[in-house]
């Protein structure tokens, strides 16, 4: 899969589900619950035990039907291991130019985390494809709009604090996609994966309504 195909896939889906769990088995169940609800762009966080095994098993099950990436990637060593396991995009909470470069070397999408205009510009100049604006719960969608004024060329993906109720505001403010965590995956903490699937379906429907300008 070529990098521009992955980039287009993220833009088309508009949402990346953050899969973070206390065990590999729980992460797999959580990922499958998101997929069953129609959210098939997944970030498997490296704070999950046996992350590489989770990525490999999901890749074996779903192939390229699922856009599968790795998250909480802090260094080049971790990035390369994730890429070799089948990750098609690499998400970090910070800007690490070396990690961005290794993504470019292997033609996978680089999505470093940044918050300030300076950090965003450093990420873009280092070769980032999409900038994860993080932690989004620390600000409102108006911050994305403010960033877009001096940096209209920056593809921004706010992550954290994105809910079903405020989803439209992030896109109205200029986000190209959003990263969704607890408001989607929260029920998994109690083992309620059916609720995760229902939440994923609701997010997919809500985004479709937003894009077609239909009321939710």
PECORSUL-V78316 format. One record per helix or strand of 2 or more residues. SS is the DSSP state (a for helix, b for strand). FROM is the first residue (numbers start at 1). TO is the last residue. If there is no record, write none. Layout:
ss:SS from:FROM to:TO
ss:SS from:FROM to:TO
This chain:
ss:a from:3 to:13
ss:b from:15 to:19
ss:a from:24 to:36
ss:b from:41 to:45
ss:a from:51 to:65
ss:b from:67 to:71
ss:a from:76 to:85
ss:b from:89 to:91
ss:a from:97 to:105
ss:b from:109 to:111
ss:b from:113 to:114
ss:a from:117 to:125
ss:b from:131 to:133
ss:a from:136 to:138
ss:a from:141 to:150
ss:b from:156 to:159
ss:a from:167 to:172
ss:b from:177 to:180
ss:a from:182 to:190
ss:a from:193 to:211
